[in-house]
Each structure stands twice: as structure tokens, then as C-alpha cells.
Amino acid sequence: MNWSKRWGAGFFSAAGEEKGIFLPLFGCFFLVLFSYSFIRPVCESLFLSSWGASKMPHVWIISAAATAAVVWVYNKFVGSNRPYRLYAASNFIAIAFFLLFYVYFSAKNRGFALTAFIVKDIYVVILIEQLWSFCDATFSENEGKTLYGFLAGACSIGGIAASVLTVNLASVLGSNNLLFVGCGALLAGVSLFGYANKKGAETLNRAQIDDGGNRSEDRPLGKGAGGHRKKEKRTVMWGGLDVVFKSKYLILICIMLMLSQFVTALIGLQFNQVLEIQITELDLRTAYLAKFYGATNVISLILQFVVSAPMLHFLGLLLSLLMVPAIMGAGSFAFFFLPTMTVLFGTRVANKSLTYSLFRAAKEILYIPLTYIEKYKGKAVIDMFVYRFAKGGIGVVIIGLQAVMPVTPFTINYMIIALILIWMLMVPFLIAEYRGRELAGSPG
């Protein structure tokens, strides 16, 4: 009870001190995921109607390259533009694209269906990254520890609210008209961010001055740090590879994350293959996907705030990391005996919600024993490259298999089970390295 009172007092104190920034930013995080949860099922449903689930591996490869290109262009402008200007421009570009997409909304316009499927994932990454960068430049460390969990929770709440509405509105308004709701949410977010930016102007100005000095490595927002940051980013993206390859521990982390992404991509492909066959009507499929993302957001929210911390504390890192693939594997194993959409729905919800909560928390703990150079270079390489390009790698494998044999949901299920077994077998070796690092306090 005393702990909860102290925690509550700390939260209200931090939120009260920054109420002109915290509440608008909470709204911004909410609205970005609110818009995404309207736009995402529309784009995915139309893609399935236009191209079919069999083409998804090709899109994974294109999407990985497109994301890398957009992030590279975005980084060109980070150092030379004020946060509000950059955030507003990013939103307006996304809104313009989705309004154009509305005009050409049809399963026959396969080019737009493909482009929208890729853009819907890129725009949300860019907007969320900008919001977190603003937070890092505005809040103190203590405020961040207190408030960041709530800001992350705003994303889940926004996703839940939009998913509930989409389930009920998709058949009434039509999938294409949901794009207006998503664009409206983005416009509202620009206004809120403008208010937060105005309130945080003094803090941001200090941060931008610091960018030209000793703390430029921590804050990417200032004008004076543009060239320095670009040079550092190039160093991190390329020079960090040798840091990873020299460390057995980092290689094991990299392998685990690659296996997790392989499994996630294959479960998603399997889910979409069956969904394409069982629900053929566009609006009904949009509503079903909204229901899926709503369930994922609800369970993720519960796991984030209620389950993850106690589980890591009482079960420990080894059992927690084993539990994640074990639960996914149980769902995939059940599919052999009960090959229904319901089983796939549950398996994919478990996959997504555990990835967003318990697995993410456990993964971050693995980075704690790293040296400064490994944290600064090695971790960046792993997080930037593995997550973005692992899906492209498994896409190449699927395309190769499709050339020689039918890739059915059951074929994919065998691949998922095999990858999960490898994943679970390598976790004890990773934890052994983690314990060694923890005890020795030096690179292995």
C-alpha cells in the first residue's frame, strides 16, 4: 500500500509538472495508433483482395527496402527542421497519400493496393519515432521513468478504441470511408503536437543548444547537430557490425531475434492464407481484422501493465523467454489437429501480444550487461537491421519454396514448429552467456 501511494504521488507530481506537455503527447500517441487501427485493416483487406496472401513474401522484401529508403530520407531532415514542422509535414504527406488512395480505392487498382499496404507500416513508424524523440528531449530521466509507461499505454488504448469502432463501422460505412476517420485522427494529432511543442519550447531550445555540445549523441533534434548525427548514424549502422560479430553473446541475441521474426512472419502468412479463403467479402474481412487487432491490443495492454513485471520477477529470465515461443508453439501444434480460423486467430493474437509485452521486456534486460560500445553500436545494429530485414529474409525463402512446391498453411506450420524448437533450444545457451556477463561484468 505504501509503495502504491508513493508511486501514485510520483506520477501525479511528474504529470502535474509537465501537464502542458504530457496530456497533449498522451493524446498524440493515442491518435497515431487510433488512425493506424482504422487504416491498417482497410489496407490489408484490400491487399488480400487484389494480390492474395501468396504475394505477401514479395511485399516483405519490397517493404524492407522501402522502409530503409524512407528512414534514410527522414534522417536527412531531422537535424535541419524543428520538431513541429517535421511532425506536421510527415502527417500531411501520409494524409495526402491516403486521400489519394481513397480516390483510387478498388481491388482492380493493384498498384495502389500494394503501395498502401507498404505505406501504412512506414508512416506509423515515422510518427511514433518522432513522438519518442520529442519526449526524450523534453522530459527528465525521472519524469520519463514515471510517465513513459502511460505514453506507451496510450498506443494500446488508441488501437483498442479504433478496433472496436472499425468492427462496427466497416460494414456500415464501407472500408474505403474508414480512411477519412484515420486521416481525421492524424490532423487532430498535429494540433495536439503543436500545443505540446509550444509548451515545451524552452526545454527544446536548451536541448537544441546541447546538440551542438557535449550531449549531441543523446539528442537528435537540434539544428547544430545535423552533420555530427549523420556521421554518427553511418558509424553505428556500418561500424557496429564488427562489434556484433566479435561477441558470442550479441550473436546469440541476434539469432534469437531473427528466429522470433521468422516465426512472427510465418504465423502472419498462415493466418492471411486461411483468412483469404474463409472470408472473401472485403468489408467483412476488414471487420474481422479489426477484431483481431482489437483483441491483440487489449491483451497486450493487460500483459504490459499487469503480467510482464511479476512474471519476469518470479519466473526469471530463462523461463520467461522460453514461455513466449512455447505458447506460440502450442497454438501451432493445435492447428495440426484442429485446422480452423479460431485456432489461428488465437495463435496470432498470442504471438503479437507476447511480442509487444513479455518478450520485449525480457529482450531489453538482455542488453543490460553490455559494455558501452556494445550498447551504443551493437544494440543499434541488432535493433535496426534484424527487425526490419528478417521478414525480408524469410520472404526470399518462401518465394523459393513457392517455385518448387505448394506452400500451404500446413507446410508453413511445419516450418513454424521447427523454428520454435530451434528458438527454445538456443535460449539456455543465451541465458548462460547472460549469467556469465552478469557475473564477470566484461565482454565475452
C-alpha positions as CSV (number, residue, x, y, z in Angstrom):
1,M,0.0,0.0,0.0
2,N,2.8,2.4,0.9
3,W,4.5,1.6,-2.4
4,S,1.3,2.2,-4.4
5,K,0.8,5.6,-2.6
6,R,4.4,6.6,-3.3
7,W,4.1,5.6,-6.9
8,G,0.8,7.4,-7.3
9,A,2.2,10.6,-5.8
10,G,5.3,10.4,-8.1
11,F,3.0,10.0,-11.2
12,F,0.8,12.9,-10.3
13,S,3.8,15.0,-9.4
14,A,5.5,14.3,-12.8
15,A,2.3,14.6,-14.8
16,G,1.4,17.8,-13.0
17,E,4.7,19.5,-13.6
18,E,4.5,18.7,-17.3
19,K,0.7,18.7,-17.7
20,G,1.0,21.1,-20.7
21,I,3.2,18.5,-22.5
22,F,2.2,15.2,-21.0
23,L,-1.5,15.3,-21.8
24,P,-1.1,16.5,-25.4
25,L,1.6,13.9,-26.0
26,F,-0.7,11.2,-24.5
27,G,-3.3,12.3,-27.0
28,C,-0.8,12.2,-29.9
29,F,0.3,8.6,-29.1
30,F,-3.4,7.7,-28.8
31,L,-4.3,9.3,-32.1
32,V,-1.4,7.8,-34.1
33,L,-2.5,4.3,-33.2
34,F,-6.1,5.2,-33.4
35,S,-5.6,6.3,-37.0
36,Y,-3.4,3.2,-37.7
37,S,-6.0,0.8,-36.4
38,F,-8.5,2.3,-38.9
39,I,-6.2,2.4,-41.8
40,R,-4.3,-0.9,-41.3
41,P,-7.3,-3.4,-41.7
42,V,-8.5,-1.5,-44.7
43,C,-5.1,-1.7,-46.5
44,E,-4.6,-5.3,-45.5
45,S,-8.1,-6.4,-46.5
46,L,-7.8,-4.7,-49.9
47,F,-4.3,-6.2,-50.5
48,L,-5.7,-9.7,-49.9
49,S,-8.4,-9.0,-52.5
50,S,-6.0,-7.5,-55.0
51,W,-3.0,-9.7,-54.6
52,G,-3.7,-12.6,-52.3
53,A,-1.8,-13.9,-49.4
54,S,0.7,-15.8,-51.6
55,K,2.2,-12.5,-52.6
56,M,3.0,-11.3,-49.1
57,P,6.6,-12.7,-49.0
58,H,7.3,-10.5,-52.1
59,V,5.9,-7.5,-50.3
60,W,8.0,-8.2,-47.2
61,I,11.1,-7.8,-49.3
62,I,9.8,-4.6,-51.0
63,S,8.7,-3.2,-47.7
64,A,12.1,-3.8,-46.0
65,A,13.8,-1.8,-48.8
66,A,11.2,0.9,-48.8
67,T,11.4,1.4,-45.1
68,A,15.2,1.7,-45.2
69,A,14.9,4.3,-48.0
70,V,12.3,6.3,-46.2
71,V,14.2,6.3,-42.9
72,W,17.3,7.4,-44.8
73,V,15.5,10.3,-46.3
74,Y,13.8,11.2,-43.0
75,N,17.2,11.3,-41.2
76,K,18.4,13.8,-43.8
77,F,15.8,16.3,-42.5
78,V,15.9,15.5,-38.7
79,G,18.9,17.8,-38.0
80,S,17.7,20.8,-40.1
81,N,14.0,21.0,-39.1
82,R,12.1,21.9,-35.9
83,P,10.1,19.0,-34.4
84,Y,6.7,20.5,-35.1
85,R,7.5,21.3,-38.7
86,L,8.8,17.8,-39.3
87,Y,5.9,16.1,-37.5
88,A,3.3,18.2,-39.3
89,A,4.9,17.5,-42.7
90,S,5.0,13.8,-42.0
91,N,1.3,13.7,-41.1
92,F,0.3,15.8,-44.1
93,I,2.2,13.5,-46.5
94,A,0.5,10.5,-45.0
95,I,-2.9,12.2,-45.2
96,A,-2.4,13.2,-48.8
97,F,-1.4,9.7,-49.8
98,F,-4.4,8.0,-48.0
99,L,-6.8,10.6,-49.5
100,L,-5.4,9.8,-53.0
101,F,-5.7,6.1,-52.1
102,Y,-9.4,6.7,-51.3
103,V,-9.9,8.2,-54.8
104,Y,-8.4,5.1,-56.4
105,F,-9.8,2.6,-53.9
106,S,-10.5,-0.6,-55.7
107,A,-9.2,-4.2,-55.8
108,K,-8.5,-3.6,-59.5
109,N,-6.0,-0.8,-58.7
110,R,-3.4,-3.3,-57.6
111,G,-0.6,-0.8,-57.6
112,F,-2.3,1.4,-55.1
113,A,-3.3,-1.6,-53.0
114,L,0.4,-2.7,-52.9
115,T,1.7,0.8,-52.1
116,A,-0.9,1.4,-49.4
117,F,0.0,-1.9,-47.8
118,I,3.6,-0.7,-47.5
119,V,2.9,2.9,-46.6
120,K,0.6,2.1,-43.7
121,D,3.5,0.5,-41.8
122,I,6.1,3.1,-42.7
123,Y,4.0,6.2,-41.7
124,V,3.3,4.8,-38.2
125,V,6.9,4.0,-37.5
126,I,8.0,7.6,-38.6
127,L,5.3,9.3,-36.4
128,I,5.9,7.2,-33.3
129,E,9.7,7.7,-33.6
130,Q,9.2,11.5,-33.8
131,L,7.0,11.5,-30.7
132,W,9.5,9.5,-28.6
133,S,12.3,11.7,-29.8
134,F,10.3,14.7,-28.6
135,C,9.8,13.0,-25.3
136,D,13.4,12.3,-24.9
137,A,14.3,15.9,-25.5
138,T,11.6,17.3,-23.2
139,F,11.2,15.0,-20.1
140,S,13.9,14.5,-17.4
141,E,15.1,10.9,-16.6
142,N,12.8,10.7,-13.5
143,E,9.8,12.0,-15.4
144,G,10.5,9.5,-18.2
145,K,10.6,6.6,-15.8
146,T,7.2,7.7,-14.3
147,L,5.4,8.7,-17.5
148,Y,6.7,6.6,-20.4
149,G,4.7,3.6,-19.5
150,F,1.5,5.6,-19.7
151,L,2.5,7.1,-23.0
152,A,3.1,3.6,-24.3
153,G,-0.2,2.5,-22.9
154,A,-1.9,5.4,-24.9
155,C,-0.9,3.5,-28.1
156,S,-2.7,0.3,-27.0
157,I,-5.7,2.3,-25.8
158,G,-5.9,4.1,-29.2
159,G,-5.7,0.8,-31.0
160,I,-8.4,-0.8,-28.9
161,A,-10.8,2.1,-29.3
162,A,-10.3,2.2,-33.1
163,S,-10.6,-1.6,-33.5
164,V,-14.0,-1.6,-31.6
165,L,-15.3,1.1,-33.9
166,T,-13.9,-0.5,-37.1
167,V,-15.6,-3.8,-36.3
168,N,-19.0,-1.9,-36.1
169,L,-18.4,0.6,-38.9
170,A,-16.7,-1.4,-41.6
171,S,-19.9,-2.9,-43.0
172,V,-22.0,0.2,-42.4
173,L,-19.7,2.9,-43.9
174,G,-17.6,0.7,-46.2
175,S,-13.9,0.0,-45.8
176,N,-12.8,3.0,-48.0
177,N,-14.7,5.6,-45.9
178,L,-12.8,4.5,-42.8
179,L,-9.8,6.2,-44.3
180,F,-11.4,9.5,-43.6
181,V,-11.6,8.7,-39.9
182,G,-7.9,7.7,-39.8
183,C,-6.9,10.9,-41.6
184,G,-9.0,13.0,-39.2
185,A,-7.2,11.5,-36.3
186,L,-3.9,12.4,-37.8
187,L,-5.0,16.0,-38.3
188,A,-6.1,16.2,-34.6
189,G,-2.7,14.8,-33.6
190,V,-0.9,17.6,-35.5
191,S,-2.9,20.2,-33.5
192,L,-2.1,18.5,-30.2
193,F,1.6,18.2,-31.0
194,G,1.7,21.9,-31.9
195,Y,0.4,22.7,-28.4
196,A,2.9,20.4,-26.7
197,N,5.7,21.8,-28.8
198,K,4.7,25.3,-27.8
199,K,4.6,24.4,-24.1
200,G,8.0,22.6,-24.3
201,A,9.7,25.3,-26.4
202,E,12.0,26.4,-23.6
203,T,13.1,22.8,-22.8
204,L,13.5,22.1,-26.5
205,N,15.7,25.2,-27.1
206,R,18.0,24.0,-24.3
207,A,18.2,20.6,-25.9
208,Q,18.9,22.0,-29.3
209,I,21.8,24.1,-27.8
210,D,23.1,20.9,-26.1
211,D,23.0,19.2,-29.5
212,G,25.9,21.3,-30.6
213,G,27.8,20.5,-27.5
214,N,28.6,17.6,-25.3
215,R,25.2,15.8,-25.4
216,S,24.7,15.6,-29.2
217,E,25.0,11.9,-29.0
218,D,21.8,11.7,-26.9
219,R,19.5,14.1,-28.7
220,P,19.0,14.1,-32.4
221,L,16.7,17.2,-32.5
222,G,18.9,20.3,-32.8
223,K,20.0,22.2,-35.9
224,G,23.6,22.3,-34.9
225,A,23.9,18.5,-34.6
226,G,22.8,17.5,-38.1
227,G,26.2,16.7,-39.7
228,H,27.5,15.2,-36.5
229,R,24.5,13.0,-36.1
230,K,24.6,11.8,-39.7
231,K,28.2,10.9,-39.3
232,E,27.4,9.0,-36.1
233,K,24.5,7.2,-37.7
234,R,26.7,6.0,-40.5
235,T,29.2,4.8,-38.0
236,V,26.6,3.0,-36.0
237,M,24.9,1.4,-39.0
238,W,28.1,0.0,-40.6
239,G,30.9,0.1,-38.0
240,G,28.7,-1.6,-35.4
241,L,28.6,-4.9,-37.4
242,D,32.1,-5.8,-36.2
243,V,31.0,-5.3,-32.6
244,V,28.2,-7.8,-33.1
245,F,30.4,-10.4,-34.9
246,K,33.1,-10.2,-32.2
247,S,30.7,-11.1,-29.4
248,K,29.2,-14.6,-29.0
249,Y,26.6,-13.1,-26.7
250,L,25.4,-10.5,-29.2
251,I,25.4,-13.1,-32.0
252,L,23.1,-15.3,-29.8
253,I,20.8,-12.3,-29.2
254,C,20.7,-11.6,-32.9
255,I,19.9,-15.2,-33.7
256,M,17.0,-15.3,-31.1
257,L,15.5,-12.1,-32.5
258,M,15.8,-13.4,-36.1
259,L,14.0,-16.6,-35.1
260,S,11.3,-14.6,-33.4
261,Q,10.8,-12.5,-36.5
262,F,10.7,-15.6,-38.8
263,V,8.0,-17.2,-36.6
264,T,6.0,-14.0,-36.4
265,A,6.1,-13.5,-40.2
266,L,5.1,-17.2,-40.9
267,I,2.3,-17.1,-38.4
268,G,1.0,-13.9,-40.1
269,L,1.3,-15.5,-43.6
270,Q,-0.5,-18.7,-42.4
271,F,-3.3,-16.5,-40.8
272,N,-3.8,-14.5,-44.0
273,Q,-3.8,-17.5,-46.3
274,V,-6.7,-19.1,-44.4
275,L,-8.5,-15.7,-43.9
276,E,-8.4,-15.0,-47.7
277,I,-10.2,-18.3,-48.3
278,Q,-12.7,-18.3,-45.5
279,I,-13.8,-14.6,-45.6
280,T,-14.0,-13.4,-49.2
281,E,-16.1,-10.2,-48.8
282,L,-13.9,-7.1,-48.4
283,D,-15.9,-5.3,-45.6
284,L,-16.4,-8.5,-43.5
285,R,-12.7,-9.2,-43.8
286,T,-11.9,-5.7,-42.7
287,A,-14.1,-6.1,-39.7
288,Y,-12.5,-9.4,-38.8
289,L,-9.0,-7.9,-39.0
290,A,-10.1,-5.0,-36.8
291,K,-11.4,-7.6,-34.3
292,F,-8.1,-9.3,-34.3
293,Y,-6.1,-6.1,-33.8
294,G,-8.5,-5.1,-31.0
295,A,-8.0,-8.4,-29.2
296,T,-4.3,-8.0,-29.6
297,N,-4.3,-4.5,-28.2
298,V,-6.4,-5.5,-25.2
299,I,-4.2,-8.5,-24.3
300,S,-1.0,-6.5,-24.9
301,L,-2.3,-3.8,-22.5
302,I,-3.0,-6.3,-19.8
303,L,0.3,-8.0,-20.3
304,Q,2.2,-4.7,-20.3
305,F,0.7,-3.3,-17.1
306,V,-0.2,-6.4,-15.1
307,V,1.7,-9.6,-16.1
308,S,5.1,-8.9,-17.5
309,A,6.9,-7.4,-14.5
310,P,5.6,-10.1,-12.0
311,M,6.4,-12.9,-14.4
312,L,9.9,-11.7,-15.0
313,H,10.4,-11.4,-11.3
314,F,9.0,-14.7,-10.2
315,L,9.8,-17.0,-13.2
316,G,13.1,-15.4,-14.1
317,L,14.5,-14.6,-17.5
318,L,15.1,-18.2,-18.7
319,L,11.5,-19.4,-18.1
320,S,10.0,-16.1,-19.3
321,L,12.0,-16.3,-22.6
322,L,11.0,-20.0,-23.0
323,M,7.4,-19.4,-22.3
324,V,7.0,-17.0,-25.3
325,P,7.8,-19.5,-28.0
326,A,6.2,-22.3,-26.1
327,I,2.8,-20.7,-26.1
328,M,3.1,-19.9,-29.8
329,G,4.2,-23.5,-30.4
330,A,1.2,-24.8,-28.5
331,G,-1.1,-22.9,-30.8
332,S,0.7,-24.1,-34.0
333,F,0.7,-27.7,-32.7
334,A,-3.0,-27.5,-32.1
335,F,-3.5,-26.4,-35.7
336,F,-2.5,-29.9,-36.9
337,F,-5.4,-31.4,-35.1
338,L,-7.9,-28.5,-35.3
339,P,-7.1,-26.6,-38.5
340,T,-9.6,-23.7,-38.0
341,M,-9.6,-19.9,-38.2
342,T,-10.3,-19.8,-34.5
343,V,-7.0,-21.6,-33.7
344,L,-5.0,-19.4,-36.0
345,F,-6.7,-16.3,-34.5
346,G,-5.7,-17.3,-31.0
347,T,-2.1,-18.2,-32.1
348,R,-1.6,-15.0,-33.9
349,V,-3.0,-12.9,-31.0
350,A,-0.7,-14.7,-28.6
351,N,2.2,-14.1,-31.0
352,K,1.6,-10.4,-31.3
353,S,0.6,-9.6,-27.7
354,L,3.6,-11.6,-26.2
355,T,6.0,-9.9,-28.6
356,Y,4.8,-6.5,-27.6
357,S,4.9,-7.2,-23.9
358,L,6.8,-10.0,-22.2
359,F,9.3,-10.7,-25.0
360,R,10.1,-7.0,-25.4
361,A,10.7,-6.5,-21.7
362,A,12.9,-9.6,-21.4
363,K,14.9,-8.6,-24.5
364,E,15.7,-5.3,-23.0
365,I,17.0,-7.0,-19.8
366,L,19.4,-9.0,-22.0
367,Y,21.1,-5.7,-23.1
368,I,21.9,-4.6,-19.5
369,P,25.3,-6.4,-19.1
370,L,26.6,-4.9,-22.4
371,T,29.6,-2.6,-22.5
372,Y,29.1,1.0,-23.5
373,I,30.4,0.3,-27.1
374,E,28.1,-2.7,-27.4
375,K,25.1,-0.8,-26.2
376,Y,25.9,2.2,-28.4
377,K,26.9,0.3,-31.6
378,G,26.0,-3.4,-31.3
379,K,22.5,-3.0,-29.9
380,A,21.7,-0.4,-32.6
381,V,22.7,-2.7,-35.4
382,I,20.6,-5.5,-34.0
383,D,17.5,-3.4,-33.4
384,M,17.7,-1.5,-36.7
385,F,18.6,-4.4,-39.1
386,V,17.3,-7.6,-37.6
387,Y,13.7,-6.5,-37.1
388,R,13.5,-4.7,-40.4
389,F,15.1,-7.3,-42.7
390,A,14.5,-10.7,-41.0
391,K,11.0,-10.6,-42.6
392,G,12.5,-9.9,-46.0
393,G,14.8,-12.9,-45.5
394,I,12.0,-15.3,-44.7
395,G,10.2,-13.8,-47.7
396,V,13.0,-14.9,-50.0
397,V,12.8,-18.5,-48.6
398,I,9.0,-18.6,-49.1
399,I,9.3,-17.4,-52.7
400,G,12.0,-20.0,-53.4
401,L,9.7,-22.7,-51.9
402,Q,6.7,-21.5,-53.9
403,A,8.7,-22.0,-57.1
404,V,9.1,-25.8,-56.4
405,M,6.1,-26.7,-54.3
406,P,2.7,-25.5,-52.9
407,V,3.2,-23.5,-49.7
408,T,0.1,-24.4,-47.8
409,P,-0.9,-23.5,-44.2
410,F,0.2,-26.9,-43.1
411,T,3.6,-26.5,-44.9
412,I,4.0,-23.3,-43.0
413,N,3.0,-24.9,-39.8
414,Y,5.9,-27.4,-40.0
415,M,8.3,-24.6,-40.6
416,I,6.9,-22.7,-37.6
417,I,7.3,-25.7,-35.3
418,A,10.9,-26.3,-36.5
419,L,11.9,-22.7,-35.9
420,I,10.2,-22.6,-32.5
421,L,12.2,-25.8,-31.4
422,I,15.4,-24.2,-32.5
423,W,14.4,-21.0,-30.7
424,M,13.7,-22.8,-27.5
425,L,16.9,-24.9,-27.7
426,M,19.2,-21.8,-28.1
427,V,17.6,-19.8,-25.2
428,P,19.5,-21.7,-22.4
429,F,22.8,-21.0,-24.2
430,L,21.9,-17.3,-24.4
431,I,21.0,-17.2,-20.7
432,A,24.2,-18.9,-19.8
433,E,26.1,-16.2,-21.6
434,Y,24.0,-13.6,-19.9
435,R,24.8,-15.0,-16.5
436,G,28.5,-15.0,-17.4
437,R,28.3,-11.4,-18.4
438,E,26.4,-10.5,-15.3
439,L,29.0,-12.1,-13.0
440,A,32.1,-11.1,-14.9
441,G,30.9,-7.6,-15.9
442,S,33.0,-7.8,-19.0
443,P,32.5,-8.7,-22.7
444,G,32.5,-12.4,-23.6
